[in-house]
Amino acid sequence: MQALDALITRRRQLLDMLTAERNRLEHAVGPIRRGLTDHIRWLERRVADVDRDLDQTIATSPAWRAKDDLLQSVPGVGPVVSRTLLADVPELGHLNRKQIAALIGVAPLARDSGTLRGKRTVWGGRAPVRAVLYMGTLVATRRNPVIRACYGRLVTAGKPKKVALIACMRKLLTILNAMMRTSTTWQQSAEVPA
């Protein structure tokens, strides 16, 4: 577990550095541009090395491999989402849907005071997991029939697209949580209520 977490953390750090160097490259001139280009190539190789190490770490453990296969059976969940959930959310499959949504930071929370009643917002939780889950849900709104239907229904009902996407993140997370709890692979007809 610690090795997997360390590799995921290192991958995240390398990607942050890679993004920073690519942003610097846009405004660089002359010899600085060459140095940045070399460093970007070096960082890309390191990311590929970490991905290879992650593959090997998961492949050497039958338990990790089974969980990874289970998570990746869902349309929209790829290797990055699966690995991040495995490393950063060991509670997946052990909490109920409200607890897991609050843990990740996709549960609507109230900030009411006295007679003030406002919109519900999501906050707190595990930001790195939420960022990866956001991208996975974005793909799922196109590739996963259950998430696509949920997203379409919410947008048709007049919800802003970002609100609909966050609701779909919560739905995808609860589906993954239920799948991990019961150790069942993706079945389109087995929709979990949000």
NUFI-840552 format. One line per field, with one value per residue (C-alpha): x, y, z; residue number from 1; residue in three letters. Coordinates in Angstrom, 3 decimals, padded with zeros to 6 digits, always signed. Example, Ala and Ser with C-alpha at 12.3 -4.5 7.8 and 13.67 -1.06 7.14 Angstrom:
# residues 2
xx: (+012.300 | +013.670);
yy: (-004.500 | -001.060);
zz: (+007.800 | +007.140);
resi: (1 | 2);
resn: (Ala | Ser);
This chain:
# residues 194
xx: (+000.000 | +002.811 | +004.707 | +001.610 | +000.880 | +004.488 | +004.411 | +001.088 | +002.426 | +005.628 | +003.629 | +001.524 | +004.678 | +006.246 | +003.081 | +003.020 | +006.632 | +005.865 | +002.939 | +005.076 | +007.862 | +005.405 | +003.950 | +007.455 | +008.244 | +005.482 | +007.398 | +010.995 | +013.543 | +016.897 | +019.020 | +016.451 | +013.955 | +016.386 | +016.961 | +013.247 | +012.612 | +015.291 | +013.859 | +010.313 | +011.536 | +013.341 | +010.196 | +008.081 | +010.494 | +010.286 | +006.465 | +006.633 | +009.040 | +006.677 | +003.755 | +005.758 | +006.573 | +002.890 | +001.978 | +004.544 | +003.457 | -000.173 | +000.706 | +002.757 | -000.148 | -003.203 | -005.349 | -004.350 | -004.747 | -008.268 | -009.301 | -007.744 | -009.571 | -012.822 | -012.519 | -011.419 | -014.430 | -016.488 | -016.620 | -014.843 | -012.496 | -009.025 | -005.670 | -005.073 | -008.468 | -008.190 | -004.674 | -005.504 | -008.540 | -006.552 | -003.715 | -005.513 | -008.885 | -008.306 | -011.771 | -013.437 | -015.926 | -015.984 | -018.074 | -021.663 | -022.454 | -022.833 | -019.585 | -017.530 | -018.967 | -018.081 | -014.617 | -013.770 | -015.516 | -018.399 | -021.264 | -023.493 | -022.960 | -025.049 | -023.692 | -026.861 | -026.999 | -030.140 | -032.634 | -029.996 | -030.579 | -028.335 | -027.242 | -025.491 | -021.807 | -019.148 | -015.916 | -013.261 | -012.254 | -009.321 | -008.539 | -006.130 | -008.702 | -011.434 | -009.371 | -008.749 | -012.373 | -013.503 | -011.609 | -012.891 | -016.461 | -015.980 | -015.102 | -017.953 | -020.512 | -019.616 | -018.820 | -020.823 | -024.556 | -025.635 | -023.592 | -024.499 | -028.217 | -027.836 | -025.907 | -028.426 | -031.356 | -029.814 | -028.889 | -032.368 | -033.845 | -031.992 | -029.010 | -025.778 | -023.366 | -020.786 | -023.394 | -024.571 | -020.988 | -020.336 | -023.558 | -022.330 | -018.980 | -020.854 | -022.910 | -019.802 | -018.081 | -021.052 | -021.190 | -017.469 | -017.909 | -020.757 | -018.770 | -015.777 | -018.006 | -019.649 | -016.634 | -018.740 | -017.670 | -019.541 | -023.049 | -024.950 | -028.319 | -027.056 | -027.464 | -026.760 | -028.996 | -027.210);
yy: (+000.000 | +002.407 | +001.612 | +002.215 | +005.473 | +006.640 | +005.925 | +007.756 | +010.733 | +010.791 | +010.620 | +013.573 | +015.566 | +014.839 | +015.898 | +019.168 | +019.854 | +018.931 | +021.363 | +024.146 | +023.577 | +023.523 | +026.816 | +028.332 | +027.071 | +029.261 | +032.427 | +031.195 | +032.334 | +031.103 | +028.786 | +028.727 | +027.212 | +024.389 | +023.675 | +023.604 | +021.290 | +018.892 | +018.993 | +018.364 | +015.281 | +014.070 | +014.553 | +012.696 | +009.739 | +009.790 | +009.759 | +006.765 | +005.044 | +005.637 | +004.325 | +001.188 | +000.800 | +001.214 | -001.487 | -003.842 | -003.110 | -003.863 | -006.904 | -008.528 | -008.510 | -010.645 | -008.556 | -005.246 | -006.725 | -007.950 | -004.555 | -002.732 | -004.983 | -004.468 | -000.670 | -000.519 | -002.579 | +000.627 | +002.763 | +006.035 | +004.582 | +004.126 | +003.255 | +006.689 | +006.838 | +003.222 | +003.571 | +006.817 | +005.280 | +002.213 | +004.256 | +007.265 | +005.804 | +002.555 | +003.091 | +002.430 | -000.395 | -000.059 | +003.109 | +003.894 | +006.198 | +009.362 | +008.777 | +008.060 | +011.146 | +013.336 | +011.769 | +012.655 | +016.031 | +015.552 | +015.571 | +018.670 | +020.431 | +023.206 | +026.522 | +027.903 | +030.320 | +031.594 | +032.505 | +032.422 | +029.503 | +029.152 | +026.772 | +023.606 | +023.387 | +020.713 | +021.325 | +019.576 | +016.014 | +014.670 | +017.148 | +014.961 | +012.170 | +014.645 | +016.065 | +012.625 | +011.583 | +014.771 | +013.776 | +010.207 | +011.470 | +013.776 | +010.708 | +008.724 | +011.349 | +010.338 | +006.617 | +005.305 | +004.955 | +005.272 | +008.423 | +009.879 | +009.428 | +010.992 | +013.956 | +014.470 | +014.299 | +016.914 | +019.318 | +018.942 | +019.759 | +023.090 | +022.356 | +024.126 | +021.787 | +021.972 | +021.057 | +018.155 | +016.958 | +017.056 | +015.083 | +012.537 | +012.367 | +011.433 | +008.842 | +007.289 | +007.202 | +005.478 | +002.936 | +002.192 | +001.972 | -000.547 | -002.571 | -002.765 | -003.739 | -006.590 | -007.473 | -007.392 | -006.064 | -003.434 | -004.306 | -001.621 | -002.732 | -002.655 | +001.070 | +002.368 | +005.253 | +008.530);
zz: (+000.000 | +000.888 | -002.320 | -004.428 | -002.594 | -003.012 | -006.748 | -007.218 | -005.249 | -007.319 | -010.551 | -009.403 | -008.534 | -011.919 | -013.726 | -011.763 | -012.764 | -016.366 | -016.474 | -015.005 | -017.533 | -020.453 | -019.245 | -019.036 | -022.537 | -024.015 | -023.089 | -023.271 | -025.851 | -027.140 | -025.004 | -022.214 | -024.658 | -025.482 | -021.796 | -021.081 | -024.027 | -022.755 | -019.248 | -020.551 | -022.441 | -019.310 | -017.190 | -019.765 | -019.563 | -015.752 | -015.887 | -018.246 | -015.804 | -012.870 | -014.928 | -015.670 | -011.958 | -011.107 | -013.629 | -012.117 | -008.541 | -009.358 | -011.500 | -008.725 | -006.269 | -007.087 | -004.714 | -006.354 | -009.824 | -009.017 | -007.610 | -010.576 | -013.056 | -011.163 | -011.215 | -014.849 | -015.933 | -015.601 | -018.772 | -017.982 | -015.370 | -016.791 | -015.260 | -013.707 | -011.965 | -010.847 | -009.453 | -007.690 | -006.020 | -004.990 | -003.497 | -002.039 | -001.015 | +000.892 | +002.431 | -000.953 | -000.485 | +003.306 | +003.732 | +002.806 | -000.110 | +001.991 | +003.862 | +000.729 | -001.027 | +001.956 | +002.226 | -001.382 | -001.235 | -003.678 | -001.136 | -001.142 | +002.171 | +003.731 | +004.927 | +006.440 | +009.342 | +011.036 | +008.356 | +005.619 | +003.293 | +000.292 | -002.374 | -001.316 | -002.204 | -002.225 | -000.357 | +001.672 | +001.016 | -000.938 | -003.701 | -005.730 | -005.876 | -006.754 | -009.629 | -011.127 | -010.577 | -012.353 | -015.498 | -015.280 | -014.950 | -017.922 | -020.001 | -018.422 | -019.518 | -023.068 | -022.730 | -019.765 | -020.546 | -016.891 | -016.228 | -019.644 | -018.882 | -015.435 | -016.851 | -019.657 | -017.230 | -014.917 | -017.725 | -019.247 | -015.823 | -015.949 | -013.712 | -014.662 | -016.443 | -013.664 | -011.041 | -013.208 | -013.616 | -009.860 | -009.270 | -011.825 | -010.003 | -006.861 | -008.734 | -010.327 | -006.937 | -005.282 | -008.110 | -007.684 | -003.904 | -004.252 | -006.796 | -004.450 | -001.510 | -003.417 | -005.623 | -008.780 | -012.156 | -014.129 | -015.207 | -017.021 | -015.640 | -012.028 | -011.480 | -007.977 | -006.831 | -006.077);
resi: (1 | 2 | 3 | 4 | 5 | 6 | 7 | 8 | 9 | 10 | 11 | 12 | 13 | 14 | 15 | 16 | 17 | 18 | 19 | 20 | 21 | 22 | 23 | 24 | 25 | 26 | 27 | 28 | 29 | 30 | 31 | 32 | 33 | 34 | 35 | 36 | 37 | 38 | 39 | 40 | 41 | 42 | 43 | 44 | 45 | 46 | 47 | 48 | 49 | 50 | 51 | 52 | 53 | 54 | 55 | 56 | 57 | 58 | 59 | 60 | 61 | 62 | 63 | 64 | 65 | 66 | 67 | 68 | 69 | 70 | 71 | 72 | 73 | 74 | 75 | 76 | 77 | 78 | 79 | 80 | 81 | 82 | 83 | 84 | 85 | 86 | 87 | 88 | 89 | 90 | 91 | 92 | 93 | 94 | 95 | 96 | 97 | 98 | 99 | 100 | 101 | 102 | 103 | 104 | 105 | 106 | 107 | 108 | 109 | 110 | 111 | 112 | 113 | 114 | 115 | 116 | 117 | 118 | 119 | 120 | 121 | 122 | 123 | 124 | 125 | 126 | 127 | 128 | 129 | 130 | 131 | 132 | 133 | 134 | 135 | 136 | 137 | 138 | 139 | 140 | 141 | 142 | 143 | 144 | 145 | 146 | 147 | 148 | 149 | 150 | 151 | 152 | 153 | 154 | 155 | 156 | 157 | 158 | 159 | 160 | 161 | 162 | 163 | 164 | 165 | 166 | 167 | 168 | 169 | 170 | 171 | 172 | 173 | 174 | 175 | 176 | 177 | 178 | 179 | 180 | 181 | 182 | 183 | 184 | 185 | 186 | 187 | 188 | 189 | 190 | 191 | 192 | 193 | 194);
resn: (Met | Gln | Ala | Leu | Asp | Ala | Leu | Ile | Thr | Arg | Arg | Arg | Gln | Leu | Leu | Asp | Met | Leu | Thr | Ala | Glu | Arg | Asn | Arg | Leu | Glu | His | Ala | Val | Gly | Pro | Ile | Arg | Arg | Gly | Leu | Thr | Asp | His | Ile | Arg | Trp | Leu | Glu | Arg | Arg | Val | Ala | Asp | Val | Asp | Arg | Asp | Leu | Asp | Gln | Thr | Ile | Ala | Thr | Ser | Pro | Ala | Trp | Arg | Ala | Lys | Asp | Asp | Leu | Leu | Gln | Ser | Val | Pro | Gly | Val | Gly | Pro | Val | Val | Ser | Arg | Thr | Leu | Leu | Ala | Asp | Val | Pro | Glu | Leu | Gly | His | Leu | Asn | Arg | Lys | Gln | Ile | Ala | Ala | Leu | Ile | Gly | Val | Ala | Pro | Leu | Ala | Arg | Asp | Ser | Gly | Thr | Leu | Arg | Gly | Lys | Arg | Thr | Val | Trp | Gly | Gly | Arg | Ala | Pro | Val | Arg | Ala | Val | Leu | Tyr | Met | Gly | Thr | Leu | Val | Ala | Thr | Arg | Arg | Asn | Pro | Val | Ile | Arg | Ala | Cys | Tyr | Gly | Arg | Leu | Val | Thr | Ala | Gly | Lys | Pro | Lys | Lys | Val | Ala | Leu | Ile | Ala | Cys | Met | Arg | Lys | Leu | Leu | Thr | Ile | Leu | Asn | Ala | Met | Met | Arg | Thr | Ser | Thr | Thr | Trp | Gln | Gln | Ser | Ala | Glu | Val | Pro | Ala);
